[in-house]
Amino acid sequence: MKKLLNTKIVVLLLFIGLGLGQQLTAQQIPLFSQYKFNEYLYNPAVAGSNDNFEAHLIQRYQWRGITDAPRTFNLNAYGPLASRKMGVGAMVYSDIVGPTRRTGFQGSYSYHLQLNDRMHLGFGISLGFDQYIIDGTQIKLDQSDDPTLQNYRGSAFEFNSKFGVYFYGDNYYAGISIPQLVPDKINIFEAATNTAKIEEHYIINGAYKFDLGEDFKLEPSLLMRWKSPAPVQFDISVWAYYKEMIWLGVTYRTDDAVSFGIGFSYNNILMIGYAYDYTTSYLSNYTSGSHEIMLGYKFKSSAPKEIPPLL
């Protein structure tokens, strides 16, 4: 009985996400608890802001214990070009929710300005495509003769774009990004009179890292997600570092979860991180929480340390 109830919950969330002929009102972009160590996930202007090329792999398992709960995979790489005025990046990703799947690719370009000795400003844009797939044969319905989903299989390709601005220095940053710059419609159901719509989202985030002696640092950060008419969602985080080698963090995500993170960096090259989200919403009755695993690698770079001046 509990498994059937869990399946119904995910199918209901699926209907909300795809719209089934209604306008989408839920969040359409995946959540990540360790975005702090891979800000390129949300903002293409981050590419080129660091001295090295970096590659990151993230695997997230959402709402464990709920049948067919979301699973998210993201692989990305980004870094500066030789002049340090420009950066490039790319990512591939997959989001799976029960019988639905979204896979996609994005490539990005960024341009950076050195405002003074300590301040920099970057602009970035990403272009790519998404494929949306639904396999109705994986859904078990109470009414087996339901004409909408029974034995239905469909897919659609859609263009996607992203824009971001990133202001940063040695121990602080602030950014704003629009993950889905151009609204579009998803035409999966051939018989639908209306279609699900890809809406604009807005993400604003920032952080400041304080030195607490020679070995310890503390970094409070804030991230805000917004898409009308859904309520604004905040991630309020605090991360503590020991010699930039070991870190611990806690995040409170409004109306969703409390996340606990831990990570380790080897020789400032290899990065390993893990986050556990304790669900605080009504779904806490059905799930044991969410798990997220992160791997990162920094490549050696011959790019200059400083961005050339404007003139």
C-alpha positions in Angstrom: 0.0 0.0 0.0 2.8 2.4 0.9 4.6 1.7 -2.4 1.4 2.4 -4.3 1.0 5.7 -2.4 4.6 6.6 -3.1 4.1 5.9 -6.8 1.0 8.1 -6.9 2.9 11.0 -5.3 5.6 10.8 -8.0 3.1 10.5 -10.8 1.3 13.6 -9.4 4.5 15.5 -9.3 5.2 14.3 -12.9 1.8 15.7 -14.0 2.6 19.0 -12.4 6.0 19.1 -14.1 4.9 18.2 -17.6 1.7 20.1 -17.4 -0.4 17.5 -19.3 -2.0 20.5 -21.1 -1.8 22.9 -18.2 0.7 25.8 -17.6 3.6 24.7 -15.5 3.8 26.3 -12.1 6.4 24.2 -10.3 10.2 24.6 -10.3 11.7 23.3 -13.6 15.4 23.4 -12.8 17.1 20.7 -10.7 18.3 21.4 -7.1 21.8 20.9 -6.0 23.1 21.2 -2.4 26.8 21.5 -3.3 26.5 24.1 -6.0 28.9 26.3 -4.0 31.8 24.2 -5.3 30.5 24.2 -8.9 28.7 27.5 -9.5 28.9 27.0 -13.2 25.8 24.7 -12.8 23.6 27.8 -12.6 25.7 30.6 -14.0 27.7 30.5 -17.3 29.6 33.7 -16.4 31.6 31.6 -13.8 33.6 30.0 -16.7 36.9 31.8 -16.8 36.7 33.3 -13.3 39.3 30.9 -11.9 42.9 30.2 -13.0 42.3 26.6 -14.0 40.1 24.4 -16.1 37.8 22.3 -13.9 35.7 19.3 -14.4 32.8 18.3 -12.1 30.5 15.3 -11.9 27.4 15.4 -9.7 24.9 12.6 -9.1 21.8 13.4 -7.0 19.3 10.9 -5.6 16.2 12.8 -4.5 13.6 11.6 -1.9 15.0 8.2 -1.3 12.2 5.7 -0.3 9.7 7.1 -2.8 9.3 4.9 -5.9 10.6 6.5 -9.1 11.8 9.6 -7.3 14.0 12.1 -9.2 17.6 11.3 -10.1 19.9 13.9 -11.6 23.2 13.6 -13.3 25.4 16.5 -14.4 28.9 16.5 -16.0 30.5 19.8 -16.8 33.9 21.4 -17.5 34.9 25.0 -17.7 37.8 27.4 -17.5 39.7 30.4 -19.0 41.2 30.9 -22.4 44.8 32.0 -22.7 44.0 35.7 -22.5 42.0 35.3 -19.2 39.5 37.8 -20.7 37.3 34.9 -22.0 36.1 31.6 -20.7 34.4 28.6 -22.2 32.5 25.6 -20.8 30.2 22.8 -21.5 27.8 20.4 -19.7 25.8 17.3 -20.3 23.0 16.3 -18.0 20.1 14.0 -17.4 17.0 14.3 -15.1 14.9 11.2 -14.5 11.6 11.2 -12.8 9.7 7.9 -13.0 8.7 7.4 -16.7 10.1 10.8 -17.8 13.6 11.8 -18.7 15.2 15.1 -19.7 18.7 14.9 -21.3 20.6 17.8 -22.7 23.8 19.6 -23.6 24.9 23.2 -23.2 28.0 25.1 -24.4 28.9 28.5 -23.0 31.1 31.5 -23.6 32.0 34.2 -21.1 33.8 37.6 -21.1 35.5 39.1 -18.0 36.5 42.6 -17.1 39.0 43.6 -14.5 37.4 46.6 -12.8 40.4 47.2 -10.5 43.1 45.2 -8.6 40.5 43.3 -6.6 37.2 43.4 -8.5 36.2 41.5 -11.6 33.0 41.3 -13.6 32.0 38.5 -15.9 29.2 38.0 -18.4 28.2 34.6 -19.8 25.8 32.9 -22.1 25.0 29.2 -22.7 23.2 27.7 -25.7 22.1 24.1 -26.1 19.2 21.7 -26.4 17.0 19.4 -24.3 15.2 16.2 -25.2 12.1 15.3 -23.2 11.0 11.7 -23.2 7.9 10.1 -21.5 7.3 6.3 -21.5 3.7 5.7 -20.4 4.3 1.9 -20.3 6.1 2.4 -17.0 3.1 3.9 -15.3 0.5 1.7 -13.5 -2.9 3.5 -13.3 -6.0 2.6 -11.4 -7.9 2.7 -14.6 -6.0 0.6 -17.1 -8.0 2.0 -20.1 -6.9 5.6 -19.5 -6.3 6.9 -23.0 -3.9 9.6 -22.0 -0.9 7.6 -20.8 -1.5 3.9 -21.4 1.2 2.6 -23.7 2.1 6.1 -24.7 5.6 7.0 -25.7 6.7 10.4 -26.9 9.6 12.8 -27.1 10.4 16.3 -28.0 13.5 18.4 -28.7 13.7 22.0 -27.4 16.2 24.8 -27.6 17.6 26.2 -24.3 19.7 29.2 -23.4 21.1 30.6 -20.2 22.5 34.1 -19.3 24.5 35.2 -16.2 26.5 38.0 -14.6 29.2 37.3 -12.0 30.9 39.9 -9.8 33.8 38.5 -7.8 37.0 39.1 -5.9 39.5 37.1 -3.9 37.1 36.2 -1.0 33.7 37.2 -2.2 31.3 36.8 -5.2 27.8 37.7 -6.2 25.9 36.5 -9.3 22.6 36.6 -11.1 21.5 34.2 -13.8 18.5 33.2 -15.9 18.7 29.5 -16.4 16.0 29.4 -19.1 16.3 32.6 -20.9 13.9 32.0 -23.7 10.4 30.5 -22.8 9.5 27.5 -24.9 6.8 24.9 -25.0 7.2 21.1 -24.7 5.1 19.2 -27.3 5.2 15.6 -26.1 1.5 14.7 -26.1 0.3 14.8 -29.7 -3.4 15.0 -28.7 -3.0 17.7 -26.1 -4.8 21.0 -26.9 -2.3 22.9 -24.7 1.4 22.2 -23.9 3.7 22.5 -20.9 5.7 25.7 -20.9 9.4 26.3 -20.1 9.3 29.4 -17.9 12.0 31.9 -17.1 13.7 31.3 -13.7 15.9 33.8 -11.8 18.8 32.8 -9.5 20.7 35.3 -7.3 23.5 34.2 -5.0 26.5 35.5 -3.2 29.0 34.7 -0.4 31.9 36.1 1.6 34.7 34.1 3.0 36.2 35.2 6.4 39.7 34.3 7.6 39.6 32.8 11.1 43.3 32.6 11.8 45.9 30.8 9.6 44.1 27.5 9.0 40.4 28.2 9.3 37.9 30.0 7.2 34.1 30.6 7.4 31.9 31.3 4.5 28.2 32.3 4.8 26.3 32.2 1.5 22.8 32.9 0.2 21.1 31.7 -2.9 17.6 32.8 -4.1 15.5 31.0 -6.7 12.4 32.6 -8.1 9.8 31.9 -10.8 6.4 33.5 -10.8 3.9 32.5 -9.5 5.8 30.0 -7.3 7.1 31.4 -4.0 10.7 32.5 -3.7 13.0 29.8 -2.3 16.1 30.5 -0.3 19.2 28.5 0.4 21.0 29.9 3.5 24.3 28.2 4.0 27.4 28.3 6.2 30.6 26.5 5.2 33.7 26.0 7.4 37.1 25.2 5.9 40.3 23.8 7.4 43.4 24.7 5.3 41.1 24.7 2.2 41.4 20.9 2.4 38.5 19.8 4.5 35.1 21.4 4.7 31.8 21.1 6.5 28.6 22.9 5.8 24.9 23.2 6.6 22.2 24.6 4.4 18.6 25.5 5.2 16.4 25.4 2.1 13.0 27.0 2.7 10.0 24.8 2.5 12.1 21.8 1.5 15.1 20.5 3.5 18.1 21.0 5.8 21.3 19.8 4.1 24.5 18.7 5.6 27.7 18.6 3.5 31.3 17.3 3.9 34.2 17.3 1.5 37.9 16.8 1.0 40.4 18.2 -1.5 43.6 16.4 -2.3 46.5 18.6 -3.3 44.1 21.3 -4.5 43.5 19.0 -7.6 41.0 16.3 -6.7 37.8 17.1 -4.9 35.3 14.7 -3.3 32.0 15.9 -1.6 28.9 14.4 -0.2 25.6 16.1 1.0 22.6 14.6 2.7 19.3 16.5 2.7 16.8 15.9 5.6 13.4 16.6 4.1 11.3 19.1 6.1 8.3 19.4 3.8 5.2 17.1 3.8 7.2 14.6 1.9 9.1 13.7 5.1 6.4 11.2 5.8 7.4 9.1 2.8 11.2 9.7 2.3 14.4 9.2 4.2 16.0 12.2 2.5 18.2 13.0 -0.5 21.8 12.1 -1.3 24.3 13.9 -3.5 27.8 12.9 -4.5 30.3 15.2 -6.2 33.7 14.7 -7.8 35.9 17.5 -9.1 39.2 17.8 -10.8 41.4 20.9 -11.5 43.7 20.9 -14.5 47.0 22.7 -14.6 46.8 26.0 -16.5 49.2 28.2 -18.3 46.8 31.1 -18.3 48.0 34.4 -16.7 47.0 35.0 -13.1 45.4 38.4 -13.8 42.9 39.5 -16.4 44.4 42.1 -18.7 43.2 45.7 -18.0 40.4 47.2 -20.0 42.8 49.5 -21.9 
